[in-house]
Amino acid sequence: MPVVVLMGVVPLMSVAIFFASDRGIKAIRKEGEENLALKANLLSEGVSRWNEMNVLALQNLSEQPDIVTMNPARQKPLLVQLVDNYEHFYLAMTIAPDGVNIARNDNVKPKYYGDRNYFQNALKGQPISYQTLIGRTSKQLALCMAAPIATASQPVGVTVICTDLNAVAEQVGKLKFGETGYAFVVDSDGNVLAHPDPEYISGDELKNLTDYSPVKNIQQENGQQKLTFTDDRGIKWFSYSERLNNGWSIVVLQEEYEFLSNERQFRTIAFIIAGTAILGTIAITFILANRLIEPISNLTSAAIKISDGQLEQKLEIKRQDELGILAQSFNEMTNRLTDFFNILNKQIDDRSLEAERAKQATEVAQKNRDKLLNNISGELQISLKSMLDFTTILQNETNLVPRQARVLNIIEQNGTYLLTLINDILDFSTTDAVDIKLEPKNFHLPSFLEEVLAAVEPWGADKSLQIKTQIDSQLPTGIKADKKRLRQVLINLLSNAIKFTFQGGVKLKISAIETTQEQSNLQGLQQKLRFEIIDTGVGMTPDRLKKLFLPLDGDQDNRSKSIIEGFSLTISREILNLMGGELKARSQLGVGSTFWFDLVFPVVEIADCKQNNGSKILEIVGYEGKTRKILIADDKEEDRLSIASIIKPLGFEAILVNDGRQMLEIAPNIKPDLILIDLYMPVKSGFTSAKELREIPELNQVPIIALSRNNAMTEKFCKYLGCQDLLKKPLDRDELLSLLQQYLGLNWLYEEISSYPEQMAQTI
């Protein structure tokens, strides 16, 4: 009888327990596989974007008219410009059909490349040909890409770019997880492109992994492939691979022992429960065989139901002996299994539901917030832009009295500051981090400080505060920095100091700390300056001072109630960090506060629109030589008039057009000395017309300055379009005149005007 009972009960119980545990094991394994697949997918997206950027650059180069001419003199500037624009490119060249290169970005003599695979495949018409190699001079892992130079009949040559693989190697090296997980990239021939182990990406020869199991597997079967294999050291691995469109393969792998660690823990628990139940059943069966037949029958019935997934089964306990204990243990086991799977399923469902709800709520809130902020900032920007444009026009009137000129200057400075603040608020509110880009320019430091003080003097006058300055006599006349951002930091700190000062005054102190020589330029000097803003205001407690640069909290003192203060200090700190400085503060409650920072600036020679000369100010009124023609292409009438109002009084001839098509029609006839072109125009944009202008022989040397209101636009991209420089809107008069002087070689004529009385700020 015991044997019959054991043969009937134990197998069924084992099946039920192992069936339940198998479900959990499969769920855990599936989650691990999905996690590995996600890492492979993320890496493949990054590598694909990197490759697509290189392919686009190569295709654009091979289609350039100057490249198609196969004229080395016309090809080389484009090759040099391409390598300068892409930091990871170290070689760009063109090769004739006979295998000898025509032009290179460097000065190396012509070489024969006819035996290179990338050249042969491209000459046969393959759109993009790849070859992984070890650089002959750099001895580093590199990738060369080639494309045919196409004409209507057949290829006339091949363009080639070579790039180091540091960016891909860095991206692959970051993808590490656990103790053994890592990733690598191979090309279509199995040669290693990127690997976290330096031995695979260094040396005199390429490392080939064609015979490595996951590489062989993905190259034989297209698409995503998962594989479990054993390496030559006897270690078992689990891998997940993806093959890119260009034939490269991404492989992510992890030791099977680590990959299955969660599965082993779960399996151990299941075995313990199963072993305990089975051993208990066997022992009790042999001791009390006759008394266990009925209870075991009940147990068998319950076990069968559990094997069908009915984990809520319970055994009725009628006795307190060993059989009762067994029944109680079985019930506890089913309870634990039920609780475990209920908790597991609930967590999965809850997390999925919460994630979906959070995602939907975040998307709705983000869209509403971005829409509101964009609408508000757009309206404010339009109004402020019009105000600044017409202020510029009024500033260039010749019949203004000094007081009117100073009022307009203060309006222009504060309006520009407010426009910058609006853009920063929009960036700060619609992104996870403040995205600020610096645009360093040469400018006249004394005039800049005069503008900053003029902007804040009316605020101090309203509260009868003294706004003082203490400026070191050793300050350089000209420096190179982002003028707009430095002005923003100083005005932010001065306005905060004035806001929390009710008697006494605020002082701006600037000191020259040390002068050094630039490492990259033995002729250049660098000057470290210290800026201090000292007030006699309410001050802060030590606790508040520690929290000053943190996000706004529940602190109820005067400073924490000011949203603008918290935002302006956050923006100021971000700007200074980008400029290589750090915002510091010290304060005493009831006595006052001091904010300061140190910055290092390159010292430059600069001729500003206004120059101090004792008690007088010299202002630009014209230039030496013949009249210069300036062609202005902009679809916004107020922008055209604003520029014209600045340059016409100085003797320039301004020709105004509405779009790029009109510019291309009249430019060959009037032969302008310089062209100002807005990038975003209807009919024909500045992007297109700038390139077409460079194809006109008599105009291809005329300087072009791009105009843009897009903060993301860069000088590097504008130069790629054929422009010499970039001027951001709203226009800065000093910056405009500085660029005209630079590209037209002007010698300014100055006129002496009376300086403004110090008390003028109090009467405005």
C-alpha positions in Angstrom: 0.0 0.0 0.0 2.7 2.6 0.8 4.3 1.9 -2.6 1.0 2.4 -4.3 0.4 5.6 -2.5 3.9 6.9 -3.2 3.7 6.0 -6.9 0.4 7.9 -7.1 1.1 10.9 -5.0 4.7 11.8 -5.3 4.9 12.0 -9.1 1.7 14.2 -9.3 3.0 16.5 -6.6 6.4 16.8 -8.3 4.7 17.6 -11.6 2.6 20.3 -10.0 5.5 22.0 -8.2 7.8 21.8 -11.2 5.1 23.1 -13.6 4.6 26.1 -11.3 8.3 26.7 -11.0 8.8 26.3 -14.7 6.4 29.2 -15.4 8.4 31.5 -13.1 11.7 30.4 -14.7 10.4 31.1 -18.2 9.3 34.6 -17.1 12.7 35.4 -15.6 14.6 34.1 -18.6 12.4 36.1 -21.0 13.0 39.2 -19.0 16.8 38.7 -19.2 16.7 38.0 -22.9 14.6 41.2 -23.5 17.1 43.2 -21.4 20.0 41.9 -23.5 18.1 42.6 -26.7 17.4 46.2 -25.6 21.1 46.9 -25.0 21.9 45.5 -28.5 19.2 47.6 -30.1 20.4 50.8 -28.3 23.9 50.2 -29.4 22.9 49.5 -33.0 20.9 52.7 -33.2 23.9 54.7 -32.0 26.4 53.0 -34.4 23.9 53.4 -37.3 23.5 57.1 -36.6 27.2 57.5 -36.6 27.6 55.6 -39.9 24.7 57.5 -41.5 26.3 60.8 -40.7 29.6 59.7 -42.3 27.7 58.3 -45.4 25.8 61.6 -45.8 29.0 63.6 -45.6 30.7 61.4 -48.2 27.8 61.5 -50.6 27.5 65.3 -50.4 31.2 65.6 -51.1 31.1 63.3 -54.1 28.3 65.3 -55.6 30.0 68.7 -55.3 30.6 70.4 -58.7 34.2 71.2 -57.8 34.8 67.5 -57.0 33.3 66.3 -60.3 35.7 68.6 -62.3 38.6 66.3 -61.0 40.7 69.5 -60.8 43.0 69.3 -57.7 43.0 73.0 -57.1 39.2 73.1 -56.9 38.9 69.9 -55.0 41.5 70.4 -52.2 39.6 73.3 -50.4 36.5 71.1 -50.1 38.6 68.2 -48.7 40.3 70.5 -46.2 36.9 72.0 -45.2 35.3 68.6 -44.7 38.1 67.3 -42.4 37.9 70.6 -40.4 34.2 70.2 -39.9 34.3 66.6 -38.8 36.7 66.1 -35.9 36.9 62.3 -36.3 37.9 62.5 -40.1 41.6 62.5 -40.5 41.8 62.0 -44.3 39.8 63.0 -47.3 40.9 62.5 -50.9 39.9 61.9 -54.5 41.4 59.1 -56.7 41.5 58.9 -60.4 40.4 55.7 -62.3 44.0 54.7 -62.6 44.3 54.4 -58.8 46.5 57.5 -58.2 45.0 60.1 -55.9 44.3 63.5 -57.3 43.9 65.7 -54.2 44.1 65.2 -50.4 43.3 67.4 -47.5 47.0 67.3 -46.4 50.2 67.9 -48.3 51.2 64.3 -48.8 52.5 63.6 -52.3 50.2 61.5 -54.6 50.1 57.8 -53.9 48.7 54.7 -55.6 45.5 53.3 -54.1 44.4 51.0 -57.0 44.9 47.9 -54.9 42.5 49.0 -52.2 39.2 47.1 -51.9 37.2 50.3 -51.2 38.6 52.0 -54.3 37.9 49.0 -56.6 34.3 48.5 -55.3 33.5 52.2 -55.6 34.9 52.4 -59.2 32.6 49.5 -60.1 29.7 51.7 -59.1 29.0 50.5 -55.5 27.4 53.5 -53.8 29.3 53.2 -50.5 32.3 50.9 -50.1 33.9 50.1 -46.7 37.3 48.8 -45.6 38.6 48.4 -42.0 42.3 48.9 -41.7 45.2 49.9 -39.5 46.4 53.4 -40.3 49.9 53.4 -41.8 51.0 56.5 -39.8 48.7 56.5 -36.8 48.9 52.7 -36.2 45.3 53.0 -34.9 42.2 51.1 -36.0 40.5 53.1 -38.8 37.7 52.9 -41.3 37.9 54.1 -44.9 34.7 54.7 -47.0 34.6 55.4 -50.7 31.9 56.6 -53.1 32.0 57.0 -56.9 32.2 60.5 -58.4 29.3 60.1 -60.8 28.7 61.7 -64.1 25.9 61.1 -66.7 28.0 58.3 -68.4 30.3 56.6 -65.8 32.3 57.3 -62.7 35.2 59.7 -63.3 36.9 58.9 -60.0 36.4 58.0 -56.4 36.1 60.1 -53.2 37.4 58.6 -50.0 37.2 59.6 -46.3 39.0 57.9 -43.5 38.0 58.2 -39.9 39.3 56.9 -36.6 37.0 54.6 -34.7 37.5 56.2 -31.3 33.8 57.5 -31.1 32.4 54.0 -31.8 34.9 52.4 -29.4 34.0 54.8 -26.7 30.3 54.1 -27.2 30.8 50.3 -27.1 33.1 50.6 -24.1 30.3 52.3 -22.1 27.9 49.4 -22.6 29.0 47.2 -19.7 26.6 45.4 -17.3 27.1 43.0 -14.5 30.5 41.4 -14.0 30.8 39.7 -17.4 28.5 41.5 -19.8 30.0 43.5 -22.7 29.5 44.3 -26.5 31.6 44.5 -29.6 31.2 45.5 -33.3 32.5 43.8 -36.4 32.4 44.7 -40.1 30.9 42.5 -42.9 34.2 40.5 -43.1 34.3 39.8 -39.4 37.1 42.4 -38.6 36.7 44.1 -35.2 35.6 47.7 -35.4 35.1 48.3 -31.7 35.8 46.2 -28.6 36.1 47.0 -24.8 39.4 45.0 -24.7 42.2 47.2 -26.1 44.0 44.1 -27.5 41.3 43.7 -30.1 41.6 47.3 -31.4 45.4 47.8 -31.4 48.5 46.3 -32.9 49.8 46.0 -36.5 47.1 43.7 -37.8 43.3 43.6 -37.8 41.6 41.2 -35.4 39.1 38.9 -37.1 36.3 37.2 -35.3 34.6 35.4 -38.3 35.0 32.0 -36.5 33.6 33.3 -33.2 30.3 31.6 -32.7 28.0 34.6 -32.3 29.6 36.4 -35.3 29.4 33.3 -37.5 25.8 32.8 -36.5 24.6 36.4 -37.3 26.5 36.5 -40.6 24.9 33.3 -41.7 21.4 34.3 -40.7 20.1 37.8 -41.4 18.3 39.7 -38.7 18.3 39.4 -34.9 19.8 36.2 -33.5 20.1 34.9 -29.9 22.6 32.1 -29.2 24.0 30.0 -26.3 27.5 28.7 -26.9 30.7 27.6 -25.2 34.0 29.3 -25.9 37.4 27.6 -26.1 38.0 28.0 -22.4 34.9 26.0 -21.6 32.8 29.0 -20.5 29.2 29.1 -21.5 27.8 32.4 -22.9 24.5 33.9 -23.9 24.6 36.4 -26.8 22.2 38.6 -28.8 23.2 40.0 -32.1 21.9 42.5 -34.7 23.1 43.0 -38.2 23.0 46.6 -39.6 22.1 47.6 -43.2 25.7 48.1 -44.1 26.7 44.6 -43.1 28.2 45.4 -39.7 27.2 43.2 -36.8 26.5 44.3 -33.2 27.0 41.5 -30.6 26.0 41.8 -26.9 26.9 38.8 -24.6 27.1 37.8 -21.0 28.3 34.6 -19.2 25.4 32.2 -18.9 26.2 31.7 -15.2 25.6 35.4 -14.5 22.8 35.6 -17.0 20.9 32.8 -15.2 21.7 33.9 -11.6 18.1 34.9 -10.9 16.8 31.7 -12.5 19.1 29.6 -10.3 17.8 31.3 -7.2 14.2 30.7 -8.1 15.0 27.1 -9.1 16.7 26.5 -5.8 13.7 27.7 -3.8 11.4 25.5 -6.0 13.7 22.4 -5.4 13.7 23.0 -1.7 9.9 23.2 -1.5 9.6 20.2 -3.8 12.2 18.2 -1.9 10.6 19.0 1.5 7.2 18.1 0.3 8.3 14.8 -1.3 10.5 13.7 1.5 7.8 14.5 4.1 5.3 12.6 2.1 7.6 9.5 1.8 8.4 9.5 5.5 4.8 9.8 6.7 3.6 7.2 4.1 6.0 4.6 5.4 5.3 5.3 9.1 1.5 5.6 9.0 0.6 3.8 5.7 -3.0 2.7 6.6 -3.9 6.1 8.1 -2.5 8.1 5.2 -4.5 6.6 2.3 -7.4 8.9 2.5 -5.4 12.0 3.3 -2.9 11.2 0.5 -5.8 10.7 -1.9 -7.0 14.2 -1.0 -3.4 15.5 -1.3 -3.2 13.8 -4.7 -6.4 15.4 -5.9 -5.2 18.8 -4.7 -1.9 18.3 -6.4 -3.6 17.5 -9.7 -5.6 20.6 -9.5 -2.5 22.7 -8.7 -0.9 21.2 -11.8 -3.8 22.6 -13.8 -3.0 26.0 -12.4 -5.5 26.0 -9.5 -3.1 27.2 -6.9 -5.8 28.2 -4.4 -6.4 24.6 -3.4 -6.5 23.9 0.4 -6.5 20.6 2.4 -8.9 20.3 5.3 -7.0 19.7 8.6 -8.9 17.4 11.0 -6.1 16.2 13.2 -3.1 17.4 15.1 -0.7 14.6 14.4 2.0 14.3 11.6 -0.7 14.1 8.9 -2.2 17.3 10.1 1.2 18.9 10.0 1.8 17.6 6.5 -1.6 19.0 5.4 -0.8 22.3 7.0 2.7 22.4 5.3 1.0 21.7 2.0 -1.5 24.5 2.5 1.4 26.9 3.4 3.3 25.8 0.3 0.3 26.5 -1.9 -0.3 29.8 -0.1 3.3 30.8 -0.7 3.2 29.8 -4.3 -0.1 31.6 -4.8 1.2 34.7 -3.0 4.4 34.6 -5.0 2.7 34.4 -8.3 0.0 36.9 -7.3 2.6 39.3 -6.2 4.7 38.7 -9.3 1.7 39.1 -11.7 0.4 42.2 -9.7 3.8 43.8 -9.9 4.1 43.2 -13.6 0.5 44.5 -14.2 0.9 47.5 -11.8 4.3 48.5 -13.3 2.9 48.2 -16.8 -0.2 50.2 -15.9 1.7 52.8 -13.9 4.3 53.2 -16.7 1.6 53.6 -19.3 -0.3 56.1 -17.2 2.8 58.0 -16.3 3.9 58.1 -19.9 0.5 59.4 -21.1 0.3 62.0 -18.3 3.8 63.1 -19.0 3.2 63.4 -22.7 0.0 65.4 -22.2 1.6 67.7 -19.6 4.7 68.1 -21.7 2.7 69.0 -24.8 0.5 71.5 -23.0 3.5 73.1 -21.2 5.6 73.3 -24.3 2.7 74.7 -26.3 1.9 77.3 -23.7 5.5 78.3 -23.3 6.1 78.5 -27.0 3.1 80.6 -27.6 3.9 83.0 -24.7 7.6 83.2 -25.6 6.7 83.7 -29.3 4.4 86.6 -28.5 7.0 88.2 -26.2 9.8 87.6 -28.7 7.9 89.2 -31.5 7.0 92.3 -29.4 10.5 92.7 -28.0 12.1 92.2 -31.4 10.0 94.9 -32.9 10.8 97.2 -30.0 14.5 96.5 -30.4 14.5 97.0 -34.1 12.8 100.3 -33.9 15.0 101.3 -31.0 18.0 100.7 -33.2 16.5 102.8 -36.0 15.9 105.7 -33.5 19.5 105.3 -32.1 20.9 106.1 -35.5 18.9 109.4 -35.9 21.4 112.3 -36.0 19.2 114.8 -34.2 19.1 113.1 -30.8 20.1 115.0 -27.7 22.4 113.1 -25.2 19.6 112.3 -22.8 17.5 110.8 -25.5 20.4 108.7 -26.8 21.1 107.4 -23.3 17.4 106.5 -22.7 17.3 104.6 -26.0 20.6 102.8 -25.2 19.1 101.7 -21.8 15.9 100.5 -23.5 18.0 98.5 -26.1 20.2 96.9 -23.4 17.4 95.9 -21.1 15.3 94.7 -24.0 18.1 92.5 -25.2 18.6 91.2 -21.7 14.9 90.4 -21.4 14.9 88.6 -24.8 17.8 86.5 -23.6 16.1 85.7 -20.4 12.9 84.6 -22.2 14.9 82.3 -24.4 16.7 80.8 -21.4 13.4 80.3 -19.5 12.0 78.5 -22.5 15.1 76.2 -22.8 15.1 75.6 -19.0 11.4 74.7 -18.9 11.2 72.4 -21.9 14.3 70.3 -21.3 15.7 68.3 -18.5 18.9 70.5 -18.3 19.8 74.0 -19.3 21.2 73.8 -22.8 23.4 76.9 -23.2 25.9 77.3 -26.0 28.7 79.9 -25.8 29.6 82.1 -28.8 32.8 83.9 -27.9 33.6 87.2 -29.8 36.1 90.0 -29.5 34.8 93.1 -27.7 35.8 96.3 -26.0 35.8 95.7 -22.3 35.4 99.3 -20.9 32.4 100.0 -23.2 30.9 96.7 -22.2 31.1 97.6 -18.5 29.6 101.0 -19.2 26.6 99.2 -20.9 26.1 96.9 -17.9 26.1 99.8 -15.4 23.8 101.9 -17.6 21.3 99.0 -17.6 21.1 98.7 -13.8 21.5 102.3 -12.7 17.8 103.1 -13.0 16.9 100.2 -10.7 19.2 101.6 -8.0 17.9 105.1 -8.6 14.3 104.0 -7.8 15.5 102.8 -4.4 17.9 105.8 -3.8 20.8 103.3 -3.7 24.4 104.1 -4.7 25.7 102.0 -7.6 29.5 102.2 -7.4 32.3 100.6 -9.4 35.9 99.8 -8.5 37.7 98.8 -11.6 41.4 97.8 -11.7 43.5 100.1 -13.9 45.3 97.0 -15.3 42.2 95.7 -17.0 42.8 94.9 -20.7 41.0 97.0 -23.3 39.9 94.0 -25.5 39.0 90.4 -24.5 37.4 87.4 -26.3 34.3 86.0 -24.6 30.5 85.5 -25.0 29.5 89.1 -24.5 25.8 88.4 -24.2 26.2 85.7 -21.6 28.7 87.6 -19.5 26.4 90.6 -19.5 23.5 88.3 -18.5 25.5 87.0 -15.5 26.5 90.5 -14.3 23.0 91.9 -14.7 21.5 88.9 -12.9 23.8 89.3 -9.9 23.5 93.1 -9.8 19.7 93.0 -10.1 19.5 90.5 -7.2 21.8 92.6 -5.1 19.7 95.7 -5.7 16.5 93.8 -5.1 17.5 92.8 -1.6 19.3 96.0 -0.6 17.1 98.7 1.0 19.8 101.1 2.2 23.5 101.8 1.4 24.4 100.6 -2.0 25.8 98.0 -4.4 29.4 97.9 -5.7 30.8 96.1 -8.8 34.5 95.4 -8.3 36.7 94.0 -11.1 40.3 93.1 -10.5 43.1 91.8 -12.7 44.5 88.7 -10.9 47.1 87.2 -13.1 48.4 87.3 -16.7 49.5 84.0 -18.4 50.5 82.9 -21.9 48.3 80.6 -23.9 49.8 77.2 -24.5 48.4 76.9 -28.0 49.6 80.4 -29.0 53.0 81.6 -27.8 52.1 85.2 -28.9 48.7 85.2 -27.1 48.1 86.4 -23.6 45.3 85.4 -21.2 44.1 87.5 -18.3 42.3 86.2 -15.2 39.7 88.7 -13.9 37.7 88.6 -10.7 34.2 90.0 -10.7 32.7 90.8 -7.3 29.2 92.1 -6.6 29.0 93.5 -3.0 25.8 94.7 -1.4 24.7 96.1 2.0 21.4 94.2 1.9 19.5 91.9 4.1 22.1 89.1 4.0 21.5 85.4 4.5 21.8 82.8 7.3 24.5 80.0 6.9 21.7 77.4 6.3 20.1 79.5 3.5 23.5 80.1 1.9 24.1 76.4 1.7 20.7 76.0 -0.2 21.2 79.0 -2.4 22.1 77.1 -5.6 19.7 74.2 -5.0 16.2 74.1 -6.6 13.6 76.2 -4.8 12.2 74.6 -1.7 9.8 75.4 1.1 12.1 77.9 2.9 10.0 81.0 3.6 12.6 83.7 3.9 12.7 86.6 1.5 15.1 85.1 -1.0 13.3 81.8 -1.4 10.1 83.6 -2.3 11.6 85.0 -5.5 11.3 82.6 -8.4 13.4 84.9 -10.6 16.2 84.9 -8.1 16.4 81.1 -8.1 16.2 80.9 -11.8 18.7 83.7 -12.5 21.2 82.2 -10.1 20.8 78.7 -11.7 21.3 80.1 -15.2 24.3 82.3 -14.0 25.9 79.2 -12.4 25.4 77.1 -15.6 26.9 79.9 -17.8 29.9 80.4 -15.5 30.6 76.6 -15.5 30.6 76.6 -19.3 33.0 79.6 -19.3 35.4 77.8 -16.9 34.4 79.6 -13.7 32.4 79.0 -10.5 29.9 81.2 -8.8 30.7 81.6 -5.1 29.0 83.6 -2.3 29.4 84.7 1.3 26.9 86.5 3.4 26.0 87.7 6.9 22.5 88.2 8.0 21.6 91.9 8.4 25.0 93.0 7.0 25.0 92.1 3.3 26.2 89.6 0.7 29.1 89.2 -1.8 28.9 87.1 -5.0 32.1 86.6 -7.0 33.7 84.5 -9.7 37.0 84.3 -11.6 37.3 83.9 -15.4 40.2 83.7 -17.7 39.9 85.6 -21.0 42.2 85.8 -24.1 43.5 89.4 -24.5 42.8 90.8 -28.0 43.2 94.1 -29.8 39.9 95.7 -30.5 38.5 98.9 -31.9 35.1 99.5 -30.3 32.3 101.7 -31.7 33.0 104.0 -28.6 36.4 104.7 -27.1 37.1 106.5 -23.9 39.5 109.4 -24.1 39.8 111.2 -20.8 36.4 112.9 -20.1 35.3 112.5 -23.7 34.0 109.6 -25.8 35.0 108.9 -29.4 32.2 107.4 -31.6 32.4 105.9 -35.1 31.0 108.3 -37.8 32.4 106.8 -41.0 35.4 105.0 -42.6 38.2 105.8 -45.0 38.1 105.1 -48.7 35.5 104.5 -51.3 31.8 103.8 -50.7 31.2 100.1 -49.9 28.0 98.4 -51.2 26.2 96.1 -48.8 23.5 93.8 -50.2 21.0 92.8 -47.5 18.7 89.8 -48.2 16.0 89.4 -45.5 12.2 88.7 -45.8 11.5 90.8 -42.6 11.2 94.5 -43.4 12.0 95.6 -39.9 15.2 93.6 -40.0 16.3 95.1 -43.3 15.5 98.7 -42.1 17.3 98.0 -38.8 20.5 97.0 -40.5 20.2 99.9 -43.1 19.7 102.4 -40.3 23.0 101.3 -38.7 25.2 101.3 -41.8 23.8 104.2 -44.0 24.8 107.0 -41.6 28.4 105.6 -41.7 28.6 106.0 -45.5 27.7 102.5 -46.7 25.3 102.0 -49.7 22.6 99.5 -48.6 20.7 97.5 -51.3 17.7 95.7 -49.8 15.9 92.6 -51.2 13.2 90.3 -49.9 14.5 86.8 -50.6 17.4 84.7 -52.1 16.0 84.7 -55.6 16.1 88.5 -55.8 19.6 88.5 -54.4 20.9 86.1 -57.1 19.2 88.2 -59.8 20.7 91.6 -58.9 24.0 90.6 -57.2 26.0 90.0 -60.5 24.9 93.5 -61.7 25.7 95.6 -58.6 28.7 93.6 -57.5 28.4 94.2 -53.8 31.4 94.3 -51.5 29.7 92.2 -48.8 26.4 90.3 -48.5 24.2 89.9 -45.4 21.7 87.0 -46.0 19.0 85.6 -43.7 19.0 81.8 -43.7 15.2 81.3 -43.3 13.4 83.1 -46.2 10.5 82.1 -48.4 10.8 81.6 -52.2 14.5 80.7 -51.8 16.2 80.3 -48.5 19.7 81.5 -47.5 20.8 77.9 -47.3 20.2 77.4 -51.0 21.1 80.8 -52.3 24.4 81.0 -50.5 25.6 77.8 -52.2 24.4 79.0 -55.6 26.1 82.4 -55.1 29.4 80.6 -54.7 29.0 79.1 -58.2 28.9 82.5 -59.8 32.6 83.2 -60.8 32.5 87.0 -60.3 30.9 86.7 -56.8 32.6 83.6 -55.3 35.0 85.7 -53.3 32.5 88.2 -51.9 32.2 87.8 -48.1 28.9 86.5 -47.0 27.6 86.9 -43.4 24.7 84.6 -42.5 21.8 86.1 -40.4 19.7 83.8 -38.1 17.4 83.9 -35.1 17.9 80.2 -34.5 20.1 79.7 -31.3 21.2 76.2 -32.5 22.8 77.6 -35.7 26.6 77.5 -35.6 29.4 79.3 -37.4 30.9 75.9 -38.4 27.7 75.0 -40.3 27.5 78.4 -41.9 31.0 78.1 -43.2 30.1 74.7 -44.6 27.4 76.5 -46.6 29.9 79.0 -48.0 29.4 81.9 -45.6 32.4 83.5 -43.8 30.6 84.2 -40.5 27.3 84.2 -38.6 25.4 87.1 -37.0 22.6 86.2 -34.5 19.4 88.2 -34.3 18.5 90.6 -32.7 21.6 92.2 -34.1 24.3 93.7 -31.9 25.5 97.0 -33.5 29.0 96.6 -32.2 29.3 93.0 -33.5 27.9 94.0 -36.9 30.5 96.8 -37.3 33.3 94.6 -36.0 32.5 92.0 -38.8 32.3 94.7 -41.4 35.7 96.0 -40.3 37.1 92.4 -40.3 35.9 91.4 -43.8 36.2 94.8 -45.6 39.5 95.9 -44.0 38.0 99.2 -42.9 39.8 102.1 -41.0 37.1 103.8 -38.9 36.7 107.6 -38.6 35.8 108.7 -35.0 34.2 111.9 -33.8 34.5 113.3 -30.2 31.2 113.6 -28.3 30.6 114.7 -24.8 30.3 112.1 -22.1 27.1 111.8 -20.1 27.0 113.2 -16.5 27.1 110.7 -13.7 23.8 112.0 -12.3 22.0 111.5 -15.6 21.0 108.0 -14.5 19.2 109.5 -11.5 17.1 111.7 -13.7 16.0 109.1 -16.3 
